[in-house]
Amino acid sequence: MLRRSAVTAGFALAVAMVATPAVAHQGPGETAAAPYTLAEARTLVEATAKPSPGLVDAIRRDLGGTGEQAAARLVNEAAAAKVEPVLRGRLGTSFAGAWVTGPTSDLVVATNDSTKIASLAKSGAEVKLFKNSLATLDMAKERLDRLVASAPRSVPSWYVDVRSNSVVVLAGDVAEAQAFVDGSGVDKALVRVEASQEKPRPLYDVRGGDAFYMGGRCSVGFSVTRGGQGGFATAGHCGTAGTATQGYNQVAQGTFQGSSFPGNDYAWVAVNSNWTPTGVVNGYSAGILPVTGSTQQVVGSSICRSGSTTQYRCGTISQHNTSVTYPEGTITGLTRTTVCAEPGDSGGSYISGSQAQGVTSGGSGNCTVGGTTYHQPINEILSAYGLTLVTNGTPPPGCSGYQNSYTGSLTSNANAYQPGTAGYSAAAGVHRVCLDGPNGTDYDAYLQKLSGSTWTTVASGTSPNPDEAFTYSGTAGTYRVRVHAYSGSGSYTLGLTRP
C-alpha cells in the first residue's frame, strides 16, 4: 500500500536530492545549457517528492523557523542538489564552492572568475566572487592530510570551509596549531586557525553477546534503560556495584549500578555517552538478531545463547525455576538449558526466536563435550531494578512489558488521545510507545509535546501496518499520544512507558 509516511517521503526526497540531472547532447559548436534553473528544479521536486508533514515538523523543531520555512527549505535543498552539479561543471576550475543559507536554504554559488558572474546569476542562485578556487583549497587540505602523523593532539579537525573560502584548522591550542600549519608548507594565506573546544570521540553500540571487561571478561546480556539512562543487564557474579567496565574494544564503557550474587545472579551496568544501547544480539555467525520482547518460552522450546567466548550456541529449555548451588552459594529461580557455555560467556544473552530470555549464569561441561547451563530470567532483572528492555522497534505481542496500558476503538481516519487530551507530565528521559492495532488495518501513533498552547509531534510510528513501536528521548514537559486509524477500524492497545 502506498503511504504518505515520513520514512517513505524522506526516502523519495533523498533520491531526488542525489539524482544527477541529465545533460543534453551537444552538436558540433554547440554549448551545453543547464537542464533547468533553480525555479525549474523546484517545480520538478515539488511534483515528484513533496516533504511529509512529519519531516517538516522535525526540521522546524530542530532548526527553528516556521512550518512554511521548513517545507521550503527541504524543497530548495533538493533543487540545489540538482542544479549545483551543472553549475560546478560549467565553471570548471573556476568553481569556488556552493552552499545553501537562511531559513529556506537559498543556494549560493562562488567563483574566482568575475566573467562568470552574469551567466551564473541566470540560474537563480546568489553569486559570490572569491579569490581561491575550490581546487586550490582542496589541494591545501590534502597537504595537511599527508602530515596527519605530525598533527598535534590539540588539533581535533581541519576542513575546507567554502563559506569563508579558506581551509579551517580547529585548535585546542592555537599556538600548536599555527606551528603545525607553518611547518606544513601550505600557503598560510589559505588557512585560518580557529580556537575550538571540540573533542571528537567514536561512538559504540551496546549489543547482547559482546564482550566487556572489568578486570576479567564477561558478556553483555541485553540493552536496557532506566529513565534517560542507558545500560545493559548481565550476571551479578561479573561485578559489584561501583565496578567500572570497558567495552569489547577496551574503551571506557560504564559502571555497575546494582548487583546481586549469590541468591540471585543478576546486575545492570549504566553506560556513558560513548555507548548507545540497541535492541539486538550479536549472533556472530548467525548475524545480528533483533530483540522484540521478553515473553518467557515454555519448557522444551529451542533457545540460543550468545557470548564472547563460544559465540552463538543453541539447545532447548529443560526446566524453569531451578535452584543451583555454586561454591559461592545457592542461586534460585534459574532456568536450566542444554546450551553449552564456557568462562567469559557469563552474563551473555539467552534468546528464543526474538524474545529475550535471560543472562548466562553458570553450568557444567563445555562446548567440546556439551553441557548444562543456567540463565537468570531477564524479566526478573527488569523488575528488580526498574529497567526497560530495549527492543529493535518491533512491538511485542499486545504491547506487554510497558509501564501503562490503554485501550480504545477507532473507525477509519479517526483519532484518539492517550491518556487523554490533556496529556501527562513527564521528567526528562526516554518515552517508549507501543501500538497494537487490529489485524488488517493501518494504525499510526504520534508522540506530541505541549508547547505553549500548541501540541507538536516529536516522534511517530507510521509504517503501513497495524502495529507501531518507537522511543523518544526528550526534555521534561507535558506529552500525549495521538492514535490515528489511517485505514480500517477496530480496537487497539497502547503501551506507554514514561520517564
Disulfide bonds with the S-S distance in Angstrom:
Cys218-Cys238 2.04
Cys304-Cys314 2.02
Cys340-Cys367 2.07
Cys399-Cys434 1.93
